[in-house]
Amino acid sequence: MKTKVKNVKGITLIALVITIIVLLILAGVTIATLTGDNGILTKANEAKTRTNEKDEEEQIEIGYTEYLMADQTGEKVNFEVSEATVTGKEGDWIIKFDKTEKEYYFDGETITKVTWKQKGDTITNIETKQTLKVGDYVDYDPTLEANASDLTYTSKTDKTGADSDQEFNAETYKNAEYGWRILGVSNGKIRLISEEFIGAGTYTDSNRTYYTLKGQKGFINGIEELNKISAIFGHGKGAEKAQNHPAGPRGEPGHAGTVPRYRGPDIQCRYGEKAGRCGSR
């Protein structure tokens, strides 16, 4: 009697090990795709955050529209935002939403999310808990991503009353390797100040820290000219604007005579909100 032996097929130990390794690799890729910095879950959370913030900004706009409409009718009402607490005076409001606890600064024109808070000389990022100190150096480049035409300004004699025109160049300040330091927080944003006095010339001239305003012209146009000079430093990546931070006679720009030191500019900077913007030096 002949017995038929059935041919049973199976997998070898090597094949099993390879299969397990492949599955582990796929699992790793899947987990990374879901939870990494660029993962699906991370992107979804970021999208949700942006949507919530957009909704909150719209609520602020709606509340302000109602406030203006009431004002037009002569009705005296307070500026209110749905599901939020509003503090501060007109044109200088802080709006804190009850559910998300996020805060926004609103001046009647621009809505700014409050990202940084200051207590004493310590500055803390509300979201990341990163801390900085007033006076810390930051790696701000006023020329990065700026148009070349925005980086120079000539203060004319017909504006200053000086004997000659005075040239200012943000590129020159950068090339002299002077830095920027943290001045403080204003309306939830980091403010920077120049490490060195800003002056006309090449920064090798002993008179470079002097900016001259003379007589009636200097008195009338001083503040405007100082802010125009400062503005050339406010176009770098991460900056929103730059303005004069005075340290002249009596501490105020535009004072008649020669202003020996132009201590500026004072830059509003979105420090730390995104990688590459005003990072620590």
Beta strands, then each sheet from edge to edge (+ up, - down):
strand 1: 84-89
strand 2: 92-97
strand 3: 103-106
strand 4: 111-113
strand 5: 116-119
strand 6: 122-125
strand 7: 131-133
strand 8: 137-138
strand 9: 152-155
strand 10: 166-169
strand 11: 180-186
strand 12: 189-194
strand 13: 211-212
strand 14: 239-243
strand 15: 258-259
strand 16: 266-269
sheet 1: 1+ 2- 3+ 4-
sheet 2: 5+ 6- 7+
sheet 3: 8+ 11- 12+ 16- 14+
sheet 4: 9+ 10-
sheet 5: 13+ 15-
end
